[in-house]
Amino acid sequence: MLLGAAALSWLLLALPPAKRWLAPLFMGVGLMSHGVRQIARARSVRHWHRSPARIVGGELVEVFVGGHTRTEYLPRIRFEYASLSGWRESHQLTVAPQDHRTPNRAEAQRWLDAHPVGAAVQAWVCPGRDEWAVLLAEVSARRTSQNWAITLGGLMVACVGASIPLFLNP
């Protein structure tokens, strides 16, 4: 977000005054395209191939958030899965693994307890790149709503940028 604000500031300074409306237009289009890419990526997992897999390990990872002001926990479950090029290993729970990060240690531990070492499970493998695999073919509702907010926010910023010339040149 800070990088986007810096890019917008640079565009505003670099463009001549009559063309400064292009900066929010470009920033809005950039936000929209990022949101649309994330939504498409999340939906594409539903079309990945299922593959037999086996849990080979798991750990609880502590994540320090907000400059170490609080701790959250992320279950990292390692699994082996069958692919066209042989057996591979992954630790991705979903395409958005941060979805399962929680401040509640017991909740994160429940994910590990539900996937004990040696358990047979199904993995979802990307058809184009068999080194990409996840255990759950889902993205949380929170992540989906964030992606839609980014897309719609980008649309609004782009519309504001595109409408500025209408108000400057009546």
BARO-539126 format. One record per residue: residue number from 1; residue in three letters; x, y, z of N, C-alpha, C in turn. Coordinates in Angstrom, 3 decimals. Each point is the difference from the previous one (the first is absolute). Example, Ala and Ser with C-alpha at 12.3 -4.5 7.8 and 13.67 -1.06 7.14 Angstrom:
% BARO-539126
REC;n;res;npx;npy;npz;capx;capy;capz;cpx;cpy;cpz
REC;1;ALA;13.190;-5.690;7.800;-0.890;1.190;0.000;0.900;1.200;0.000
REC;2;SER;-0.350;1.050;-0.720;0.820;1.190;0.060;-0.770;1.090;0.730
END
This chain:
% BARO-539126
REC;n;res;npx;npy;npz;capx;capy;capz;cpx;cpy;cpz
REC;1;MET;0.825;-1.180;0.000;-0.825;1.180;0.000;0.876;1.253;0.000
REC;2;LEU;1.075;-0.028;0.772;0.910;1.130;0.059;0.660;0.224;-1.352
REC;3;LEU;0.332;-1.092;-0.680;0.603;0.108;-1.327;-0.979;0.631;-0.985
REC;4;GLY;-1.266;-0.362;0.102;-1.019;0.591;-0.869;-0.145;1.487;0.242
REC;5;ALA;0.029;0.417;1.270;-0.091;1.426;0.319;1.222;0.741;-0.529
REC;6;ALA;1.167;-0.617;0.103;1.218;0.625;-0.524;-0.073;0.123;-1.517
REC;7;ALA;-0.496;-1.025;-0.673;-0.125;0.048;-1.457;-1.000;1.080;-0.417
REC;8;LEU;-1.101;0.132;0.737;-0.987;1.027;-0.311;0.602;1.391;0.190
REC;9;SER;0.746;0.178;1.083;0.654;1.296;0.246;0.982;0.329;-1.112
REC;10;TRP;0.774;-0.977;-0.422;0.961;0.213;-1.078;-0.722;0.373;-1.293
REC;11;LEU;-1.088;-0.722;-0.305;-0.757;0.308;-1.213;-0.564;1.410;0.047
REC;12;LEU;-0.516;0.383;1.166;-0.569;1.344;0.126;1.048;1.079;-0.229
REC;13;LEU;1.224;-0.234;0.467;1.063;0.983;-0.176;0.586;-0.033;-1.411
REC;14;ALA;0.061;-1.178;-0.603;0.639;-0.143;-1.305;-0.889;0.473;-1.150
REC;15;LEU;-1.307;-0.098;0.163;-0.906;0.374;-1.084;-0.240;1.509;-0.014
REC;16;PRO;-0.207;0.561;-1.176;-0.368;1.421;-0.055;-1.383;0.178;0.633
REC;17;PRO;-0.294;1.192;0.516;-1.272;0.218;0.712;-1.239;-0.425;-0.790
REC;18;ALA;0.002;0.182;-1.308;-1.172;-0.349;-0.800;-0.212;-1.511;-0.119
REC;19;LYS;1.040;-0.787;0.306;-0.095;-1.463;-0.139;0.037;-0.727;1.343
REC;20;ARG;-0.060;0.708;1.093;0.113;-0.653;1.310;-1.166;-0.926;0.316
REC;21;TRP;-1.100;0.139;-0.698;-1.131;-0.892;0.196;0.333;-1.437;-0.416
REC;22;LEU;1.070;-0.176;-0.784;0.389;-1.340;-0.425;0.528;-0.850;1.166
REC;23;ALA;0.575;0.660;1.027;0.577;-0.747;1.119;-1.055;-0.847;0.721
REC;24;PRO;-1.126;0.580;0.459;-0.986;-0.864;0.655;-0.628;-1.009;-0.950
REC;25;LEU;-0.083;0.363;-1.277;-0.539;-0.956;-0.975;0.897;-1.237;-0.077
REC;26;PHE;1.321;0.221;-0.142;0.927;-1.132;-0.074;0.033;-0.791;1.303
REC;27;MET;-0.027;0.701;1.120;0.019;-0.701;1.293;-1.272;-0.839;0.167
REC;28;GLY;-1.138;0.539;-0.396;-1.252;-0.749;0.099;0.003;-1.237;-0.880
REC;29;VAL;0.497;0.148;-1.211;0.082;-1.153;-0.913;0.954;-1.044;0.573
REC;30;GLY;1.110;0.443;0.603;0.935;-0.940;0.624;-0.641;-0.759;1.148
REC;31;LEU;-0.739;0.709;0.865;-0.695;-0.669;1.109;-1.038;-0.989;-0.523
REC;32;MET;-0.752;0.429;-1.004;-1.013;-0.892;-0.566;0.619;-1.265;-0.556
REC;33;SER;1.089;0.147;-0.751;0.615;-1.188;-0.607;0.569;-0.926;1.071
REC;34;HIS;0.552;0.563;1.076;0.501;-0.841;1.093;-1.154;-0.779;0.638
REC;35;GLY;-1.100;0.673;0.281;-1.152;-0.676;0.607;-0.563;-1.088;-0.891
REC;36;VAL;-0.123;0.290;-1.286;-0.536;-0.994;-0.938;0.928;-1.206;-0.096
REC;37;ARG;1.328;0.240;-0.023;0.957;-1.123;-0.045;-0.133;-0.883;1.240
REC;38;GLN;-0.156;0.613;1.161;-0.120;-0.788;1.228;-1.297;-0.804;0.023
REC;39;ILE;-1.080;0.583;-0.471;-1.282;-0.718;-0.059;0.111;-1.171;-0.969
REC;40;ALA;0.591;0.227;-1.173;0.160;-1.074;-0.998;0.898;-1.105;0.540
REC;41;ARG;1.069;0.362;0.689;0.907;-0.993;0.577;-0.721;-0.876;1.020
REC;42;ALA;-0.808;0.642;0.845;-0.733;-0.753;1.012;-1.010;-0.951;-0.637
REC;43;ARG;-0.642;0.437;-1.053;-1.003;-0.853;-0.658;0.637;-1.125;-0.800
REC;44;SER;1.213;0.213;-0.499;0.639;-1.007;-0.848;0.321;-1.283;0.766
REC;45;VAL;0.160;0.089;1.307;0.351;-1.180;0.789;-1.087;-1.069;-0.096
REC;46;ARG;-1.218;0.429;-0.195;-1.107;-0.963;-0.117;0.167;-0.936;-1.196
REC;47;HIS;0.820;0.420;-0.963;0.204;-0.797;-1.213;1.319;-0.776;0.024
REC;48;TRP;0.701;0.051;1.104;1.232;-0.766;0.131;-0.343;-1.487;0.143
REC;49;HIS;0.976;-0.845;-0.257;-0.203;-1.447;0.073;0.148;-0.481;1.435
REC;50;ARG;-0.796;-0.997;0.354;0.167;-0.640;1.304;1.090;-1.048;-0.111
REC;51;SER;0.717;-0.163;1.097;1.089;-0.956;0.011;0.092;-0.623;1.387
REC;52;PRO;0.305;-1.292;0.082;0.188;-0.593;1.328;1.214;0.625;0.682
REC;53;ALA;-0.128;0.220;1.293;1.084;0.624;0.749;0.094;-0.631;1.377
REC;54;ARG;1.118;0.294;0.679;0.242;-0.542;1.337;0.678;1.087;0.827
REC;55;ILE;-0.494;0.185;1.213;0.576;0.993;0.905;1.349;-0.534;0.495
REC;56;VAL;1.051;0.832;-0.127;1.331;-0.418;0.450;0.517;0.834;1.169
REC;57;GLY;-0.724;1.039;0.363;0.438;0.804;1.136;-0.885;1.207;0.192
REC;58;GLY;0.176;0.634;1.130;-0.765;1.201;0.272;0.638;0.776;1.136
REC;59;GLU;-0.158;1.293;-0.039;0.537;0.839;1.061;-0.868;1.237;0.135
REC;60;LEU;0.090;0.607;1.146;-0.700;1.238;0.269;1.016;1.134;-0.102
REC;61;VAL;-0.224;0.916;-0.939;0.934;1.092;-0.234;-0.529;1.253;0.690
REC;62;GLU;0.857;0.635;0.805;-0.374;1.259;0.642;0.336;1.140;-0.945
REC;63;VAL;-0.966;0.891;-0.203;0.174;1.150;-0.872;-0.174;1.249;0.861
REC;64;PHE;1.001;0.861;-0.013;-0.077;1.243;0.768;-0.603;1.078;-0.890
REC;65;VAL;-1.113;0.559;0.435;-0.755;0.951;-0.796;0.091;1.384;0.640
REC;66;GLY;0.025;1.006;-0.849;-0.023;1.370;0.499;1.236;0.383;0.780
REC;67;GLY;1.165;-0.346;-0.519;1.234;0.360;0.690;0.143;-0.718;1.333
REC;68;HIS;-0.376;-1.246;0.038;0.126;-0.863;1.182;-0.959;0.377;1.129
REC;69;THR;-1.074;0.713;-0.316;-0.938;0.356;1.058;-0.966;-1.136;0.316
REC;70;ARG;-0.178;-0.916;-0.929;-0.850;-1.163;0.276;0.511;-1.193;-0.806
REC;71;THR;-0.374;-1.169;0.461;0.429;-1.238;-0.636;-1.209;-0.700;-0.601
REC;72;GLU;0.156;-0.503;-1.208;-1.014;-0.839;-0.616;0.654;-1.332;-0.349
REC;73;TYR;-0.830;-0.999;-0.229;0.490;-1.359;-0.231;-0.505;-0.496;-1.348
REC;74;LEU;0.892;-0.647;-0.719;-0.308;-0.518;-1.323;0.336;-1.490;-0.028
REC;75;PRO;-0.999;-0.860;-0.266;0.314;-1.429;-0.113;0.702;-0.266;-1.339
REC;76;ARG;1.153;-0.627;0.048;0.726;-0.368;-1.224;0.025;-1.519;-0.065
REC;77;ILE;-0.771;-0.543;-0.930;-0.149;-1.446;-0.147;0.741;-0.429;-1.263
REC;78;ARG;1.009;-0.839;0.162;0.767;-0.505;-1.141;-0.644;-1.295;-0.489
REC;79;PHE;-0.086;-0.135;-1.316;-0.581;-1.220;-0.572;0.707;-0.357;-1.291
REC;80;GLU;0.002;-1.302;-0.278;0.515;-0.515;-1.271;-1.199;-0.329;-0.876
REC;81;TYR;0.131;0.252;-1.290;-1.099;-0.276;-0.920;0.559;-0.567;-1.296
REC;82;ALA;-0.829;-0.764;-0.669;0.394;-0.600;-1.271;-0.238;1.004;-1.118
REC;83;SER;1.020;0.152;-0.856;-0.135;0.863;-1.170;0.506;-0.766;-1.210
REC;84;LEU;-0.135;0.600;-1.169;0.460;-0.671;-1.222;1.506;-0.230;0.001
REC;85;SER;0.726;0.844;0.735;1.457;-0.146;0.037;0.480;-0.741;1.244
REC;86;GLY;-0.892;-0.678;0.683;0.376;-0.760;1.193;-0.586;0.603;1.265
REC;87;TRP;0.546;-0.413;1.137;-0.489;0.510;1.282;0.658;1.341;0.301
REC;88;ARG;-0.796;0.927;0.442;0.479;1.337;0.363;-0.480;0.332;1.410
REC;89;GLU;0.567;1.073;0.560;-0.389;0.417;1.345;-0.420;1.467;-0.023
REC;90;SER;-0.998;0.322;0.811;-0.488;1.369;0.112;-0.408;0.263;1.445
REC;91;HIS;-0.151;1.257;0.342;-0.502;0.350;1.331;-1.097;1.058;-0.101
REC;92;GLN;-0.550;0.202;-1.199;-1.037;1.009;-0.192;-1.367;-0.572;0.380
REC;93;LEU;-0.620;0.612;0.979;-1.335;-0.426;0.406;-1.019;0.436;-1.046
REC;94;THR;0.074;1.261;-0.430;-0.857;0.541;-1.057;0.852;0.918;-0.878
REC;95;VAL;-0.606;0.556;-1.060;0.735;0.950;-0.827;0.227;1.307;0.752
REC;96;ALA;-0.738;0.222;1.053;0.194;1.174;0.856;0.233;-0.502;1.427
REC;97;PRO;1.204;-0.522;0.288;0.230;-0.637;1.297;-0.203;0.928;1.194
REC;98;GLN;0.102;1.314;-0.208;-0.211;0.920;1.112;-1.446;-0.037;0.485
REC;99;ASP;-0.915;-0.583;-0.786;-1.395;-0.116;0.428;-0.139;-0.765;1.305
REC;100;HIS;0.923;-0.888;0.275;-0.102;-0.854;1.187;0.900;0.461;1.132
REC;101;ARG;0.527;1.203;-0.111;0.771;0.594;1.081;-0.981;0.534;1.029
REC;102;THR;0.233;-0.306;1.254;-0.946;0.375;1.047;0.736;0.384;1.284
REC;103;PRO;-0.561;0.917;0.791;0.613;0.318;1.287;-0.259;-1.079;1.055
REC;104;ASN;-0.897;-0.932;-0.318;-0.370;-1.058;0.926;0.871;-1.241;-0.249
REC;105;ARG;0.917;-0.264;0.901;0.921;-1.138;-0.163;-0.751;-1.329;-0.058
REC;106;ALA;-1.040;-0.147;0.813;-0.761;-1.258;0.031;-0.690;-0.261;-1.340
REC;107;GLU;-0.493;1.044;-0.628;-0.658;-0.157;-1.303;0.996;-0.469;-1.059
REC;108;ALA;1.185;0.580;0.008;1.043;-0.424;-0.948;0.435;-1.440;0.295
REC;109;GLN;0.072;-0.341;1.268;0.382;-1.358;0.389;-1.033;-1.016;-0.472
REC;110;ARG;-1.276;0.393;-0.039;-1.057;-0.916;-0.479;0.252;-0.402;-1.456
REC;111;TRP;0.535;0.927;-0.824;0.332;-0.351;-1.381;1.069;-1.091;-0.030
REC;112;LEU;0.997;0.132;0.865;1.060;-1.016;0.045;-0.549;-1.327;0.509
REC;113;ASP;-0.849;0.049;1.012;-0.571;-1.234;0.551;-0.894;-0.710;-1.014
REC;114;ALA;-0.657;0.768;-0.863;-0.885;-0.592;-1.014;0.784;-0.619;-1.154
REC;115;HIS;1.299;0.284;-0.086;0.846;-0.535;-1.071;1.233;-0.664;0.606
REC;116;PRO;-0.179;-1.160;0.644;1.151;-0.664;0.636;0.968;-0.579;-1.037
REC;117;VAL;1.240;-0.150;0.410;1.024;-0.571;-0.879;-0.425;-1.401;-0.431
REC;118;GLY;0.122;-0.271;-1.280;-0.351;-1.297;-0.558;-1.419;-0.079;-0.537
REC;119;ALA;-0.824;1.003;0.272;-1.396;-0.032;-0.462;-0.067;0.124;-1.517
REC;120;ALA;-0.896;-0.761;-0.598;-0.226;0.067;-1.446;-1.024;1.100;-0.266
REC;121;VAL;0.335;0.920;-0.908;-0.871;1.114;-0.336;-0.008;0.199;-1.515
REC;122;GLN;-0.798;0.939;-0.454;-0.014;0.389;-1.404;0.661;1.371;-0.121
REC;123;ALA;0.862;0.155;-0.983;0.615;1.295;-0.293;-0.561;0.498;-1.322
REC;124;TRP;0.043;1.291;-0.190;-0.416;0.626;-1.250;1.262;0.484;-0.695
REC;125;VAL;0.237;-0.491;-1.216;1.235;0.283;-0.724;-0.316;0.836;-1.238
REC;126;CYS;0.783;1.054;-0.195;-0.169;0.877;-1.161;0.305;-0.799;-1.270
REC;127;PRO;-0.905;0.014;-0.974;0.236;-0.798;-1.209;1.176;0.489;-0.835
REC;128;GLY;0.291;1.281;0.009;1.091;0.525;-0.811;1.360;-0.071;0.674
REC;129;ARG;0.013;-0.011;1.336;1.259;-0.012;0.756;-0.180;-0.954;1.171
REC;130;ASP;0.441;-1.228;-0.173;-0.272;-1.007;1.031;0.806;0.195;1.280
REC;131;GLU;0.865;1.024;0.060;0.691;0.285;1.255;-0.877;0.856;0.922
REC;132;TRP;-1.134;0.474;-0.498;-0.946;0.758;0.826;-1.115;-0.929;0.443
REC;133;ALA;-0.164;-0.157;1.309;-1.066;-0.840;0.541;-0.459;0.576;1.327
REC;134;VAL;-1.281;-0.189;0.304;-0.586;0.460;1.257;-0.873;-1.119;0.567
REC;135;LEU;-0.255;0.084;1.305;-0.887;-0.988;0.627;-1.469;0.383;-0.122
REC;136;LEU;-0.299;1.289;-0.004;-1.385;0.459;-0.050;-0.218;0.865;-1.237
REC;137;ALA;-0.985;-0.360;-0.797;-0.313;0.775;-1.207;-1.033;1.061;0.353
REC;138;GLU;0.390;0.917;0.854;-0.916;1.055;0.419;0.793;1.250;0.353
REC;139;VAL;-0.675;1.097;-0.015;0.530;1.264;0.503;-1.073;0.535;0.934
REC;140;SER;0.409;0.511;1.136;-0.975;0.421;1.007;-0.886;1.126;-0.516
REC;141;ALA;-1.167;0.124;0.619;-0.929;1.073;-0.360;0.634;1.361;0.278
REC;142;ARG;0.795;0.086;1.066;0.675;1.259;0.319;0.946;0.403;-1.125
REC;143;ARG;0.792;-0.943;-0.489;0.958;0.293;-1.075;-0.748;0.361;-1.282
REC;144;THR;-1.077;-0.712;-0.298;-0.786;0.296;-1.195;-0.586;1.401;0.078
REC;145;SER;-0.529;0.373;1.164;-0.576;1.345;0.142;1.090;1.066;-0.103
REC;146;GLN;1.192;-0.278;0.493;1.103;0.956;-0.144;0.353;0.195;-1.472
REC;147;ASN;0.027;-1.090;-0.758;0.319;0.103;-1.424;-1.066;0.794;-0.754
REC;148;TRP;-1.268;-0.216;0.347;-1.070;0.772;-0.631;0.088;1.467;0.397
REC;149;ALA;0.355;0.285;1.252;0.144;1.390;0.444;1.129;0.696;-0.767
REC;150;ILE;1.112;-0.704;-0.208;1.108;0.568;-0.778;-0.453;0.291;-1.433
REC;151;THR;-0.735;-0.931;-0.591;-0.471;0.168;-1.375;-0.954;1.180;-0.108
REC;152;LEU;-0.985;0.051;0.889;-0.983;1.091;-0.060;0.618;1.339;0.390
REC;153;GLY;0.917;-0.018;0.969;0.706;1.226;0.360;0.817;0.525;-1.169
REC;154;GLY;0.657;-0.899;-0.710;0.752;0.398;-1.193;-0.903;0.572;-1.067
REC;155;LEU;-1.181;-0.595;-0.164;-0.964;0.515;-0.968;-0.429;1.421;0.372
REC;156;MET;-0.249;0.221;1.284;-0.407;1.332;0.444;1.113;1.028;-0.229
REC;157;VAL;1.232;-0.353;0.347;1.126;0.920;-0.206;0.174;0.284;-1.490
REC;158;ALA;-0.117;-1.019;-0.835;0.129;0.197;-1.449;-1.118;0.895;-0.527
REC;159;CYS;-1.206;-0.185;0.501;-1.123;0.842;-0.443;0.205;1.454;0.413
REC;160;VAL;0.482;0.206;1.216;0.299;1.372;0.444;1.071;0.613;-0.900
REC;161;GLY;1.062;-0.753;-0.269;1.058;0.504;-0.868;-0.498;0.316;-1.393
REC;162;ALA;-0.853;-0.868;-0.538;-0.510;0.218;-1.348;-0.992;1.156;-0.064
REC;163;SER;-0.668;0.293;1.119;-1.014;1.074;-0.017;0.588;1.375;0.293
REC;164;ILE;1.218;0.073;0.489;0.603;1.308;0.313;0.007;0.932;-1.203
REC;165;PRO;0.376;-0.455;-1.205;-0.016;0.934;-1.150;-1.390;0.562;-0.286
REC;166;LEU;-1.052;-0.719;0.328;-1.354;0.505;-0.234;-0.274;1.231;0.850
REC;167;PHE;0.571;0.034;1.193;-0.224;1.127;0.896;0.988;1.135;-0.255
REC;168;LEU;1.154;-0.320;-0.559;1.003;1.030;-0.279;-0.308;0.746;-1.301
REC;169;ASN;-0.582;-0.692;-0.959;-0.294;0.594;-1.305;-1.505;-0.110;-0.277
REC;170;PRO;-0.795;0.860;0.577;-1.471;-0.119;-0.193;-0.434;0.307;-1.417
END
